[in-house]
Amino acid sequence: MNEKDWTLLTALAAEKNLTRAAQRLYVTQPAVTRRIQQIERELNCAIVVRGARGVELSAEGEALARYAAEELQRLQALREYIDNRGADVRGTIRLACANAYARACLPGILKEFSARCRGADVHVVTGHSAAQARRLSAGEVHVAIVRGTFDWPEESLPLDADPYYYIVSAAPVELERLPDLPQIRITTDAPLEAELHRWWTERYRRPPRVSTVVDRSDICVQMVRHGLGYSLLSGLDVQDCPDLFRARLVFASGKRELRRDTRAYCRAASLQLRAVRAFWDFLRERGQRSEN
């Protein structure tokens, strides 16, 4: 077995479906099936059990998937060790980034960093903040950029980004009328959902009139722009939308606004890698420039 086999087994364990595993690996489903059958013949055991709802790993398959994941981790550690030798900054930085920040700020950051450290590659995965925090906790990434509260005992840096949330609409709206107007809701992580719910219930006795639910803020913004309803969005989602009306979400007490600060988090051990240290120092310097 080799690295491709280990990657195949971990993909199959995650997806529980041959077609999705093949898509994840950018190969055909028959190619995945053939290789699984070859491994089964080589090891003289069944790896998968096929059922009406997909495939399940056998006991031997689960043991192989755990072995494959451990081998991939060891191989990654070896590559990082080799990349970290010598004077040049090179290697791969595994970065998890919250969706809003990835869309509004990350492209410029990566362009500037790549020009400075041409030997370093940044592999990025995006998603909701809660998922990115879990990736860092699980050791899947070196650095996570997260919005909102994340209890992390190791390294962290504040990042410059609009922290506030807004009522966003194509034309000015009165707060008292919101329960009567169509709301375009964007799915988000549980902590932010809870904060938005708290803000709403402090102000209104009726639930919002949700007309549309989307999973991407760019779709949400376009629907708002076309007058299909209002939405509750991050300032990062609408920082390039001067045509839209915005009003900050202020809690009923008037003493607190709904906000989520953005921070970068890192494992202290990861900073021993030259590429990760270079990226971390770059983020710190960039933040200091923004303050000045």
PLY file of the C-alpha trace (Angstrom):
ply
format ascii 1.0
element vertex 292
property float x
property float y
property float z
element edge 291
property int vertex1
property int vertex2
end_header
0.00 0.00 0.00
1.13 3.54 -0.73
0.06 7.14 -0.13
-2.69 6.97 -2.77
-4.16 3.91 -1.06
-4.07 5.60 2.35
-5.81 8.64 0.88
-8.43 6.42 -0.77
-9.18 4.61 2.50
-9.53 7.82 4.51
-11.83 9.28 1.83
-13.97 6.15 1.86
-14.16 6.20 5.66
-15.29 9.84 5.57
-17.79 9.61 2.71
-19.28 6.10 3.20
-20.03 6.22 -0.52
-17.94 5.05 -3.48
-19.11 7.77 -5.87
-18.48 10.62 -3.40
-15.11 9.15 -2.44
-14.16 9.05 -6.14
-15.28 12.65 -6.62
-13.25 13.72 -3.59
-10.17 12.07 -5.12
-10.89 13.27 -8.69
-10.94 9.74 -10.07
-13.69 7.56 -11.50
-15.87 5.35 -9.34
-14.82 2.17 -11.24
-11.16 3.03 -10.53
-11.93 3.26 -6.79
-13.81 -0.04 -6.89
-10.96 -1.80 -8.73
-8.34 -0.61 -6.27
-10.43 -1.65 -3.28
-10.85 -5.09 -4.79
-7.08 -5.31 -5.37
-6.38 -4.39 -1.74
-8.94 -6.93 -0.57
-7.22 -9.65 -2.62
-3.77 -8.62 -1.38
-4.86 -8.71 2.27
-7.31 -11.59 1.88
-10.12 -9.76 3.68
-13.23 -7.71 2.91
-12.75 -3.95 3.36
-16.27 -2.75 2.57
-19.75 -4.12 3.06
-22.22 -2.89 0.46
-25.78 -2.03 1.42
-28.84 -0.24 0.06
-27.67 3.12 1.47
-24.03 2.95 0.38
-21.04 1.18 1.83
-19.85 0.53 5.35
-16.33 -0.38 6.34
-15.87 -3.85 7.75
-13.95 -4.30 11.01
-10.83 -4.89 8.91
-11.68 -1.86 6.78
-12.01 0.38 9.85
-8.63 -0.86 11.12
-7.09 -0.12 7.70
-8.65 3.37 7.62
-7.18 4.17 11.06
-3.80 2.87 9.91
-4.06 4.94 6.70
-4.88 8.13 8.63
-1.90 7.57 10.95
0.44 6.93 8.02
-0.71 10.09 6.26
-0.07 12.09 9.42
3.42 10.61 9.75
4.16 11.33 6.08
2.96 14.93 6.51
5.18 15.33 9.58
8.16 13.96 7.63
7.57 16.37 4.75
7.30 19.28 7.19
10.57 18.23 8.83
12.35 18.10 5.46
10.87 21.41 4.32
11.94 23.01 7.61
15.62 22.24 7.03
17.86 24.82 5.42
17.67 28.60 5.39
14.88 29.08 2.86
11.25 29.47 3.86
9.41 26.66 2.13
6.70 24.17 2.90
2.93 23.95 3.11
0.75 25.95 5.48
-2.62 24.34 6.17
-5.10 27.13 6.82
-8.77 26.97 7.82
-10.68 30.21 7.33
-14.17 31.44 8.16
-16.27 32.00 5.04
-16.87 35.74 5.44
-13.21 36.54 6.05
-12.10 34.21 3.25
-14.32 36.03 0.79
-13.62 39.60 1.89
-10.00 39.62 3.04
-8.09 36.39 2.39
-7.35 36.78 -1.36
-5.41 40.00 -0.78
-3.58 38.50 2.20
-2.50 35.42 0.24
-1.39 37.48 -2.75
0.83 39.67 -0.57
2.23 36.73 1.40
2.95 34.70 -1.75
4.94 37.59 -3.19
7.01 37.69 0.00
7.52 33.92 0.52
7.52 32.25 -2.89
8.65 28.91 -1.50
5.64 28.54 0.80
2.31 27.10 -0.31
-0.94 27.81 1.51
-3.63 25.13 1.36
-6.95 26.67 2.36
-10.22 25.13 3.51
-13.20 27.41 4.18
-16.38 26.98 6.17
-18.32 28.21 9.18
-16.22 29.42 12.11
-17.24 26.58 14.43
-16.06 24.00 11.88
-12.73 25.80 11.43
-12.16 25.84 15.18
-12.79 22.10 15.28
-10.25 21.56 12.50
-7.56 23.35 14.51
-8.45 21.44 17.67
-8.22 18.15 15.76
-4.78 19.02 14.37
-5.98 19.09 10.76
-4.59 22.59 10.11
-1.75 24.80 11.33
-3.73 28.04 11.47
-7.43 28.82 11.79
-9.08 32.18 11.18
-12.26 32.25 13.22
-14.99 34.81 13.88
-16.59 34.92 17.31
-15.60 33.31 20.59
-13.15 30.41 20.53
-11.49 29.27 23.76
-7.96 28.46 22.63
-5.06 28.25 25.13
-2.21 28.66 22.63
-1.27 31.34 20.09
-3.78 33.90 18.78
-3.77 37.24 16.95
-6.51 39.84 16.38
-7.27 40.52 12.71
-8.62 43.73 11.26
-12.17 43.16 10.00
-15.59 44.76 10.44
-16.97 42.90 13.48
-20.57 44.13 13.31
-23.79 42.59 11.99
-26.41 44.57 10.12
-29.95 44.66 8.88
-29.39 44.85 5.12
-32.00 45.80 2.54
-32.33 47.44 -0.85
-34.04 50.48 0.69
-34.26 51.91 4.22
-36.58 49.98 6.55
-38.08 50.73 9.93
-37.11 48.24 12.63
-40.71 47.98 13.83
-41.77 46.61 10.44
-39.29 43.74 10.20
-41.71 40.99 11.38
-44.03 41.94 8.49
-41.32 41.89 5.82
-39.84 38.85 4.03
-36.51 37.77 5.47
-33.79 36.10 3.42
-31.98 33.87 5.88
-28.47 32.55 5.44
-27.50 29.34 7.22
-24.63 29.77 9.66
-23.05 28.08 12.67
-24.87 27.43 15.94
-23.22 30.18 18.06
-24.17 32.92 15.58
-27.66 31.45 15.12
-28.13 31.69 18.89
-27.00 35.33 18.96
-29.29 36.29 16.07
-32.19 34.51 17.77
-31.47 36.33 21.03
-31.39 39.69 19.24
-34.71 38.97 17.53
-36.58 37.69 20.60
-35.46 40.67 22.67
-37.10 42.99 20.15
-40.11 41.13 18.73
-42.91 38.90 19.99
-43.43 37.29 16.57
-41.03 35.07 14.61
-39.46 36.45 11.44
-41.26 35.93 8.16
-38.61 33.79 6.48
-39.28 33.59 2.75
-35.97 32.16 1.51
-33.09 30.21 3.03
-29.69 30.20 1.30
-26.28 28.83 2.23
-24.09 31.52 0.65
-23.90 35.20 1.47
-23.27 36.25 -2.14
-26.61 34.70 -3.14
-28.24 36.40 -0.17
-26.82 39.80 -1.14
-28.09 39.49 -4.71
-31.59 38.60 -3.51
-31.56 41.58 -1.16
-30.28 43.82 -3.94
-33.24 42.80 -6.11
-35.71 43.78 -3.41
-36.79 40.26 -2.46
-36.43 40.92 1.26
-34.06 42.01 3.98
-31.33 39.97 5.66
-29.12 39.97 8.77
-25.53 39.92 7.54
-21.95 40.47 8.60
-20.28 43.71 7.63
-17.75 41.63 5.71
-20.56 40.28 3.55
-21.57 43.76 2.39
-18.36 45.78 2.61
-18.42 46.30 -1.18
-22.16 47.07 -1.37
-22.53 50.85 -0.95
-25.90 50.68 -2.73
-27.53 48.70 0.10
-29.09 50.08 3.27
-27.41 48.95 6.49
-28.28 49.37 10.16
-26.32 47.76 12.98
-28.00 45.10 15.09
-28.35 46.66 18.53
-29.86 44.64 21.38
-33.02 45.95 23.00
-31.12 47.29 26.01
-29.24 49.62 23.66
-25.99 48.80 25.45
-24.68 46.07 23.18
-24.30 45.56 19.45
-24.14 42.14 17.83
-20.53 41.65 16.81
-17.99 38.90 16.16
-14.32 39.76 16.28
-11.95 37.93 13.95
-8.81 36.24 15.25
-6.16 33.90 13.92
-5.29 30.88 16.06
-2.27 28.61 15.86
-0.67 25.71 17.69
2.57 26.74 19.39
4.31 23.64 18.01
3.37 24.63 14.44
5.36 27.85 14.79
8.53 25.76 14.76
7.89 25.27 11.04
9.51 28.10 9.10
6.64 28.51 6.65
4.02 28.70 9.41
6.17 31.11 11.43
6.62 33.32 8.36
2.86 33.39 7.75
2.13 34.10 11.43
4.64 36.94 11.56
3.18 38.30 8.32
-0.32 38.35 9.85
1.03 40.13 12.93
2.87 42.75 10.86
-0.20 43.29 8.70
-2.31 43.87 11.79
0.18 46.39 13.13
0.12 48.27 9.82
-3.68 48.41 9.97
-3.56 49.88 13.49
-1.19 52.61 12.32
0 1
1 2
2 3
3 4
4 5
5 6
6 7
7 8
8 9
9 10
10 11
11 12
12 13
13 14
14 15
15 16
16 17
17 18
18 19
19 20
20 21
21 22
22 23
23 24
24 25
25 26
26 27
27 28
28 29
29 30
30 31
31 32
32 33
33 34
34 35
35 36
36 37
37 38
38 39
39 40
40 41
41 42
42 43
43 44
44 45
45 46
46 47
47 48
48 49
49 50
50 51
51 52
52 53
53 54
54 55
55 56
56 57
57 58
58 59
59 60
60 61
61 62
62 63
63 64
64 65
65 66
66 67
67 68
68 69
69 70
70 71
71 72
72 73
73 74
74 75
75 76
76 77
77 78
78 79
79 80
80 81
81 82
82 83
83 84
84 85
85 86
86 87
87 88
88 89
89 90
90 91
91 92
92 93
93 94
94 95
95 96
96 97
97 98
98 99
99 100
100 101
101 102
102 103
103 104
104 105
105 106
106 107
107 108
108 109
109 110
110 111
111 112
112 113
113 114
114 115
115 116
116 117
117 118
118 119
119 120
120 121
121 122
122 123
123 124
124 125
125 126
126 127
127 128
128 129
129 130
130 131
131 132
132 133
133 134
134 135
135 136
136 137
137 138
138 139
139 140
140 141
141 142
142 143
143 144
144 145
145 146
146 147
147 148
148 149
149 150
150 151
151 152
152 153
153 154
154 155
155 156
156 157
157 158
158 159
159 160
160 161
161 162
162 163
163 164
164 165
165 166
166 167
167 168
168 169
169 170
170 171
171 172
172 173
173 174
174 175
175 176
176 177
177 178
178 179
179 180
180 181
181 182
182 183
183 184
184 185
185 186
186 187
187 188
188 189
189 190
190 191
191 192
192 193
193 194
194 195
195 196
196 197
197 198
198 199
199 200
200 201
201 202
202 203
203 204
204 205
205 206
206 207
207 208
208 209
209 210
210 211
211 212
212 213
213 214
214 215
215 216
216 217
217 218
218 219
219 220
220 221
221 222
222 223
223 224
224 225
225 226
226 227
227 228
228 229
229 230
230 231
231 232
232 233
233 234
234 235
235 236
236 237
237 238
238 239
239 240
240 241
241 242
242 243
243 244
244 245
245 246
246 247
247 248
248 249
249 250
250 251
251 252
252 253
253 254
254 255
255 256
256 257
257 258
258 259
259 260
260 261
261 262
262 263
263 264
264 265
265 266
266 267
267 268
268 269
269 270
270 271
271 272
272 273
273 274
274 275
275 276
276 277
277 278
278 279
279 280
280 281
281 282
282 283
283 284
284 285
285 286
286 287
287 288
288 289
289 290
290 291
